[in-house]
């Protein structure tokens, strides 16, 4: 398996003398299997140079699989300049997460409207197909590809590709689920010791991988003022990868404000942390032109998903119960979910919520932690004690981010945990991810 970086920058392209080494193009990574399958992760401005390299090979027909983590501009802005799409006889299969308030075709067509670009999407001569993804496993060419939702204020998926006896994982854009990584009293450095179930699921997705490409846009000092923006710090990523038994880690999606000297310092600190953890993890900051050849091994363990592939959320109608004793917050959350076409009911207390659930079972409960009278923990424990609501998804909202409070929520049976303050896009993305994991009746 061959991997090459064509774009390593996050948010906006930053060409210039201060970014020559690590690169100024936005995200684009090429993967080629031994069988000749071409998978392209994200289509930022780096895709332009990749396209030129593909065209220079002189192949009669080029078939490309473009795997988009999500459709924020820095991940798709290179597509209008992707040369193979302008040649009849070529083809491109484009994959990306559903839930962007528009299909993949509509989102890509939007940036190619005549107002912004001289050629519209439907005028491209190549054959282009679109595939909206949830979580699960599918076969693309000769590769086994697993997808899993990431923590970003837009529907975003990470990809795990298993082919040629190698596992390569691409995880951009993602931020920690919790401010605290390890459970109190547990041995740090082990996946089962991770506090938040979302972080634990994230580590398991990259478990035993040969190579992981992971967002590490911020330093720990920067993250404090950029929380909920959807990006990670290098120390979080290194600790997670080490716990997951990853062999090699590339930190990417470099901040546009970080020059080569700054990123080199991040690389030095990340390597020092990896050495301190003592797992043998090899870590570096990704740079444009970096090319790796991943050798096969017989001990590769395939990733196992809870279900082969989850059904589309867009094709199902969901009923959500929102519970909060603060009227303004209750109204704000309900309106946001109604805009996403969910059927929403509201309860102003835990006791009222339980009565409403007895009358009509929702598909999801969005529940505040601290409420007068019966709090969110008590409501969750009551639901888990009843056979008919034992598996009802509960998304807990709270400003209590300390380890004991977070642990108490998961011990009570909370499905997911969103900390306040949160952005509405962050909340709706987590709601959609939670619903996507519910099984069809």
C-alpha positions as CSV (number, residue, x, y, z in Angstrom):
1,X,0.0,0.0,0.0
2,X,1.3,3.4,-1.0
3,X,0.3,6.7,0.8
4,X,1.2,10.2,-0.4
5,X,0.3,13.6,1.1
6,X,-0.7,16.3,-1.3
7,X,-2.3,18.7,1.2
8,X,-1.7,19.0,5.0
9,X,-3.1,22.4,5.9
10,X,-6.4,23.0,7.7
11,X,-9.1,25.7,7.3
12,X,-7.5,27.7,4.5
13,X,-4.6,27.4,2.1
14,X,-1.4,29.2,3.2
15,X,1.2,29.2,0.5
16,X,4.4,31.1,1.1
17,X,8.1,30.9,2.2
18,X,7.1,30.2,5.9
19,X,5.1,27.0,5.0
20,X,7.3,25.5,2.3
21,X,8.3,22.4,4.2
22,X,5.1,21.2,5.8
23,X,3.0,22.7,3.0
24,X,0.3,25.2,2.4
25,X,-2.4,23.2,0.5
26,X,-5.5,22.0,2.3
27,X,-6.3,18.4,3.0
28,X,-5.7,15.7,0.3
29,X,-4.1,12.3,0.8
30,X,-3.7,9.6,-1.8
31,X,-3.8,5.9,-1.1
32,X,-3.0,3.3,-3.8
33,X,-3.5,-0.4,-3.1
34,X,-1.3,-3.2,-4.6
35,X,-4.2,-4.0,-6.9
36,X,-4.2,-0.5,-8.3
37,X,-7.3,0.9,-6.5
38,X,-7.0,4.7,-6.0
39,X,-8.6,6.2,-2.9
40,X,-8.3,9.9,-2.3
41,X,-9.0,11.2,1.2
42,X,-10.5,14.8,1.0
43,X,-10.3,17.1,-2.0
44,X,-8.7,20.3,-0.7
45,X,-6.4,22.5,-2.8
46,X,-3.8,19.7,-2.7
47,X,-6.0,17.8,-5.1
48,X,-4.9,20.0,-8.0
49,X,-1.3,18.7,-7.9
50,X,-2.5,15.1,-7.4
51,X,-4.7,15.5,-10.5
52,X,-1.8,16.8,-12.5
53,X,0.3,13.7,-11.4
54,X,-2.5,11.3,-12.4
55,X,-3.0,12.9,-15.8
56,X,0.8,12.8,-16.4
57,X,0.7,9.0,-16.1
58,X,-1.0,8.8,-19.5
59,X,-3.6,6.1,-18.5
60,X,-6.4,5.5,-20.9
61,X,-9.0,5.9,-18.1
62,X,-8.6,7.0,-14.6
63,X,-11.0,5.8,-11.9
64,X,-10.9,7.6,-8.6
65,X,-12.6,7.0,-5.3
66,X,-12.8,10.3,-3.4
67,X,-13.6,9.8,0.3
68,X,-14.6,13.1,1.9
69,X,-14.5,13.4,5.7
70,X,-17.1,16.1,5.4
71,X,-18.0,19.0,3.1
72,X,-16.5,22.1,4.8
73,X,-14.9,24.2,2.1
74,X,-11.2,23.4,2.9
75,X,-12.0,19.7,2.2
76,X,-13.8,20.1,-1.2
77,X,-12.4,23.3,-2.7
78,X,-9.9,21.4,-4.9
79,X,-12.6,19.4,-6.7
80,X,-13.4,22.0,-9.3
81,X,-9.7,21.8,-10.3
82,X,-9.5,18.0,-10.3
83,X,-8.3,17.4,-13.9
84,X,-9.5,13.8,-14.4
85,X,-13.1,14.9,-13.9
86,X,-12.8,17.0,-17.1
87,X,-12.0,14.0,-19.3
88,X,-14.6,11.8,-20.9
89,X,-14.0,8.1,-20.1
90,X,-12.7,8.8,-16.6
91,X,-14.9,8.2,-13.6
92,X,-15.0,9.3,-10.0
93,X,-17.0,7.7,-7.1
94,X,-17.4,10.3,-4.4
95,X,-18.2,9.2,-0.8
96,X,-19.1,11.4,2.1
97,X,-21.3,11.5,5.2
98,X,-25.0,12.2,4.8
99,X,-26.5,14.9,6.9
100,X,-25.0,18.1,5.5
101,X,-28.4,19.5,4.8
102,X,-28.0,18.5,1.2
103,X,-26.8,15.6,-0.9
104,X,-23.2,15.3,-1.9
105,X,-24.1,16.3,-5.4
106,X,-25.9,19.4,-4.2
107,X,-23.1,20.5,-2.0
108,X,-20.4,20.0,-4.6
109,X,-22.6,21.7,-7.2
110,X,-23.1,24.7,-4.9
111,X,-19.5,25.7,-5.0
112,X,-19.5,25.3,-8.8
113,X,-22.5,27.6,-9.5
114,X,-21.8,30.0,-12.3
115,X,-21.5,32.9,-9.8
116,X,-18.4,31.2,-8.4
117,X,-17.0,29.0,-11.2
118,X,-17.3,29.0,-15.0
119,X,-18.1,25.3,-15.3
120,X,-21.1,23.7,-13.5
121,X,-20.8,20.3,-11.9
122,X,-23.2,18.6,-14.4
123,X,-21.1,19.8,-17.3
124,X,-18.1,17.7,-16.3
125,X,-17.5,15.0,-18.9
126,X,-16.3,12.2,-16.5
127,X,-18.8,9.8,-15.0
128,X,-19.4,10.8,-11.4
129,X,-21.4,8.9,-8.8
130,X,-22.3,10.0,-5.3
131,X,-22.5,7.8,-2.2
132,X,-23.9,9.1,1.1
133,X,-22.5,7.3,4.1
134,X,-23.4,6.6,7.7
135,X,-21.4,4.2,9.9
136,X,-20.4,0.7,8.9
137,X,-18.3,-1.3,6.5
138,X,-18.3,-1.5,2.7
139,X,-16.0,-2.7,-0.1
140,X,-14.5,-0.1,-2.3
141,X,-12.5,-1.8,-5.1
142,X,-10.4,-4.4,-3.3
143,X,-10.4,-2.5,0.0
144,X,-12.5,-3.1,3.1
145,X,-13.5,0.4,4.3
146,X,-15.1,1.2,7.6
147,X,-16.6,4.5,8.5
148,X,-17.3,6.0,11.9
149,X,-18.6,9.4,13.0
150,X,-16.1,11.9,14.4
151,X,-16.7,14.8,16.8
152,X,-17.0,17.9,14.7
153,X,-19.7,20.7,14.3
154,X,-20.8,19.0,11.0
155,X,-21.5,15.5,10.1
156,X,-18.0,14.0,9.6
157,X,-16.7,10.5,9.2
158,X,-13.3,8.9,9.7
159,X,-12.2,6.1,7.4
160,X,-10.4,2.9,8.2
161,X,-9.0,1.1,5.1
162,X,-7.9,-2.5,5.3
163,X,-6.1,-3.9,2.2
164,X,-2.9,-5.7,1.3
165,X,-2.5,-6.9,4.9
166,X,-2.4,-3.3,6.1
167,X,-4.7,-1.0,8.1
168,X,-4.6,2.7,7.4
169,X,-6.9,5.2,9.2
170,X,-7.8,8.7,8.3
171,X,-9.3,10.9,11.1
172,X,-9.8,14.6,10.1
173,X,-11.6,16.8,11.6
174,X,-12.1,15.6,15.1
175,X,-11.9,17.0,18.7
176,X,-11.9,15.2,22.1
177,X,-15.2,14.2,23.5
178,X,-14.2,15.1,27.0
179,X,-11.8,17.5,28.8
180,X,-10.6,14.5,30.8
181,X,-9.1,11.5,29.0
182,X,-8.6,8.9,31.7
183,X,-11.0,7.4,34.3
184,X,-9.9,8.1,37.9
185,X,-8.3,5.0,39.5
186,X,-7.8,3.3,36.1
187,X,-4.4,2.6,34.6
188,X,-3.7,5.4,32.0
189,X,-2.6,4.3,28.6
190,X,-5.2,1.5,28.1
191,X,-8.2,1.8,25.9
192,X,-10.5,0.5,28.6
193,X,-9.3,3.3,30.9
194,X,-10.6,6.1,28.7
195,X,-13.3,8.0,30.4
196,X,-15.7,9.1,27.7
197,X,-17.3,6.4,25.6
198,X,-16.9,8.5,22.5
199,X,-13.1,8.8,23.0
200,X,-13.0,5.0,23.7
201,X,-14.9,4.3,20.5
202,X,-12.5,6.5,18.6
203,X,-9.5,4.7,20.0
204,X,-10.9,1.3,19.1
205,X,-11.5,2.5,15.5
206,X,-7.8,3.0,15.1
207,X,-6.7,0.0,17.2
208,X,-3.7,-2.0,15.9
209,X,-3.5,0.2,12.8
210,X,-0.3,0.4,10.8
211,X,-0.7,4.0,9.9
212,X,-3.0,6.7,11.3
213,X,-3.5,10.2,9.8
214,X,-5.1,12.4,12.5
215,X,-6.1,16.0,12.9
216,X,-3.8,17.8,15.4
217,X,-4.5,21.5,14.5
218,X,-4.0,23.0,18.0
219,X,-1.6,23.0,20.8
220,X,-3.0,22.3,24.3
221,X,-2.7,26.1,25.1
222,X,-4.6,27.1,22.0
223,X,-7.4,24.6,22.5
224,X,-8.8,26.3,25.5
225,X,-10.1,29.2,23.4
226,X,-11.1,27.0,20.4
227,X,-13.1,24.3,22.0
228,X,-16.2,23.1,20.0
229,X,-14.4,24.2,16.7
230,X,-13.9,20.5,16.0
231,X,-10.1,19.9,16.1
232,X,-7.6,18.0,18.3
233,X,-4.4,18.7,20.1
234,X,-1.2,16.7,19.5
235,X,-1.1,15.4,23.1
236,X,-4.6,14.0,22.9
237,X,-3.8,12.3,19.5
238,X,-0.5,10.8,20.7
239,X,-2.0,9.4,23.9
240,X,-5.0,7.9,22.0
241,X,-2.8,6.4,19.3
242,X,-0.4,4.9,21.8
243,X,-3.2,3.4,23.8
244,X,-4.7,1.9,20.6
245,X,-1.4,0.2,19.6
246,X,-0.9,2.3,16.5
247,X,2.4,1.8,14.8
248,X,2.9,5.1,12.9
249,X,1.1,8.4,13.3
250,X,1.0,11.4,11.1
251,X,-0.3,14.7,12.6
252,X,-2.0,16.8,10.0
253,X,-4.6,19.6,9.3
254,X,-2.0,22.2,10.4
255,X,-3.4,25.5,11.6
256,X,-3.0,28.3,9.0
257,X,-1.4,30.4,11.7
258,X,1.4,27.9,12.3
259,X,4.6,28.3,10.2
260,X,7.2,25.6,9.6
261,X,9.1,26.5,12.7
262,X,6.0,26.2,14.9
263,X,5.0,22.9,13.4
264,X,8.5,21.5,13.8
265,X,8.2,22.4,17.5
266,X,4.9,20.5,17.7
267,X,6.6,17.5,16.1
268,X,9.4,17.6,18.6
269,X,7.0,17.7,21.5
270,X,4.8,15.0,20.1
271,X,7.8,12.7,19.6
272,X,9.0,13.4,23.1
273,X,5.6,12.4,24.5
274,X,5.4,9.3,22.4
275,X,8.9,8.3,23.6
276,X,7.8,8.9,27.2
277,X,4.7,6.6,26.8
278,X,7.0,3.8,25.7
279,X,4.8,2.0,23.2
280,X,7.1,2.3,20.3
281,X,4.7,4.7,18.5
282,X,6.4,6.5,15.6
283,X,5.0,10.0,15.2
284,X,5.7,12.9,12.8
285,X,3.9,16.0,11.4
286,X,2.7,15.3,7.8
287,X,4.3,17.3,5.0
288,X,3.4,17.7,1.3
289,X,5.3,15.2,-0.8
290,X,5.7,12.7,2.0
291,X,5.3,9.2,0.6
292,X,5.2,6.0,2.5
293,X,5.0,2.3,1.5
294,X,3.2,0.2,4.1
295,X,4.3,-3.4,4.2
296,X,1.8,-6.3,4.8
297,X,1.7,-8.3,8.0
298,X,-0.1,-11.5,8.9
299,X,-1.2,-10.4,12.3
300,X,-3.7,-7.7,11.1
301,X,-7.0,-7.9,13.0
302,X,-10.0,-6.7,10.9
303,X,-12.1,-3.9,12.5
304,X,-15.5,-5.3,13.7
305,X,-18.5,-3.0,13.5
306,X,-21.7,-3.4,15.5
307,X,-23.6,-3.6,12.3
308,X,-22.5,-4.2,8.7
309,X,-23.9,-0.8,7.7
310,X,-26.4,1.5,9.5
311,X,-29.5,2.6,7.6
312,X,-29.8,6.1,6.4
313,X,-31.0,8.6,9.0
314,X,-32.5,10.8,6.2
315,X,-34.9,8.0,5.2
316,X,-36.3,7.6,8.7
317,X,-38.6,9.8,10.8
318,X,-37.5,10.3,14.4
319,X,-39.2,11.6,17.5
320,X,-37.0,13.3,20.1
321,X,-37.9,14.3,23.6
322,X,-36.0,17.4,24.9
323,X,-35.9,17.8,28.7
324,X,-34.6,20.9,30.4
325,X,-35.9,23.0,33.3
326,X,-34.5,26.2,31.7
327,X,-37.2,27.5,29.4
328,X,-34.8,29.4,27.0
329,X,-32.5,26.5,26.6
330,X,-35.4,24.1,26.1
331,X,-36.9,26.3,23.3
332,X,-33.5,26.8,21.7
333,X,-32.7,23.1,21.4
334,X,-36.2,22.2,20.3
335,X,-36.2,24.8,17.5
336,X,-32.7,23.6,16.3
337,X,-33.9,20.0,16.1
338,X,-37.2,20.9,14.4
339,X,-35.2,22.7,11.7
340,X,-33.5,19.4,11.0
341,X,-37.0,17.9,10.4
342,X,-37.3,15.9,13.7
343,X,-40.6,15.6,15.5
344,X,-39.8,17.2,18.9
345,X,-41.6,17.2,22.2
346,X,-40.6,19.2,25.3
347,X,-40.6,18.5,29.0
348,X,-39.6,21.0,31.7
349,X,-38.8,18.4,34.4
350,X,-37.6,14.9,34.9
351,X,-40.9,13.8,36.3
352,X,-42.8,15.2,33.3
353,X,-40.3,13.5,30.9
354,X,-41.0,10.1,32.4
355,X,-44.8,10.6,32.1
356,X,-44.4,11.6,28.5
357,X,-42.2,8.6,27.7
358,X,-44.9,6.3,29.2
359,X,-47.4,7.9,26.9
360,X,-45.3,7.8,23.7
361,X,-41.8,6.2,23.4
362,X,-39.4,8.6,21.6
363,X,-36.4,7.5,19.5
364,X,-34.0,9.7,21.5
365,X,-34.0,11.7,24.8
366,X,-31.9,14.9,24.9
367,X,-31.6,15.4,28.7
368,X,-30.1,18.1,30.9
369,X,-27.9,16.9,33.7
370,X,-28.8,19.3,36.5
371,X,-32.5,20.0,37.0
372,X,-34.6,20.9,40.0
373,X,-36.3,17.9,41.6
374,X,-35.4,14.8,39.5
375,X,-32.1,15.4,37.7
376,X,-30.9,13.8,34.5
377,X,-29.0,11.0,36.3
378,X,-32.2,10.0,38.2
379,X,-34.2,10.0,34.9
380,X,-31.6,7.9,33.1
381,X,-31.4,5.3,35.9
382,X,-35.2,5.0,35.9
383,X,-35.2,4.5,32.2
384,X,-32.5,1.8,32.4
385,X,-34.4,0.0,35.1
386,X,-37.4,-0.5,32.8
387,X,-37.3,-3.2,30.1
388,X,-39.1,-1.1,27.5
389,X,-36.6,1.8,27.8
390,X,-33.4,0.0,28.7
391,X,-31.9,0.6,25.3
392,X,-33.5,4.1,24.6
393,X,-30.7,6.4,23.6
394,X,-30.0,9.3,26.0
395,X,-27.9,12.3,25.1
396,X,-26.9,14.1,28.2
397,X,-26.2,17.9,28.2
398,X,-24.1,19.4,31.1
399,X,-21.7,22.1,32.1
400,X,-20.2,19.6,34.6
401,X,-17.1,18.4,32.8
402,X,-15.2,17.0,35.8
403,X,-14.2,13.3,35.8
404,X,-16.6,12.1,38.6
405,X,-19.6,13.8,36.9
406,X,-18.8,12.4,33.5
407,X,-18.2,8.9,34.9
408,X,-21.4,9.0,36.9
409,X,-23.4,9.8,33.7
410,X,-21.9,6.8,31.8
411,X,-22.3,4.5,34.8
412,X,-26.0,5.5,34.9
413,X,-26.4,4.5,31.3
414,X,-26.0,7.7,29.3
415,X,-25.4,7.0,25.5
416,X,-23.5,10.2,24.8
417,X,-22.4,13.3,26.7
418,X,-22.3,16.8,25.3
419,X,-20.7,19.5,27.5
420,X,-21.9,23.1,27.7
421,X,-21.3,25.5,26.2
422,X,-21.9,23.8,22.9
423,X,-22.7,25.1,19.4
424,X,-26.0,24.2,17.7
425,X,-24.1,22.5,14.8
426,X,-22.1,20.5,17.3
427,X,-25.3,19.3,19.1
428,X,-27.2,18.5,15.9
429,X,-24.2,16.5,14.6
430,X,-24.1,14.4,17.8
431,X,-27.9,13.9,17.7
432,X,-27.7,12.6,14.2
433,X,-24.7,10.3,15.0
434,X,-26.7,8.9,18.0
435,X,-29.7,8.3,15.9
436,X,-27.7,6.6,13.2
437,X,-26.6,4.0,15.7
438,X,-30.1,3.1,16.6
439,X,-31.4,-0.1,14.9
440,X,-34.4,-0.2,12.6
441,X,-37.5,-1.6,14.2
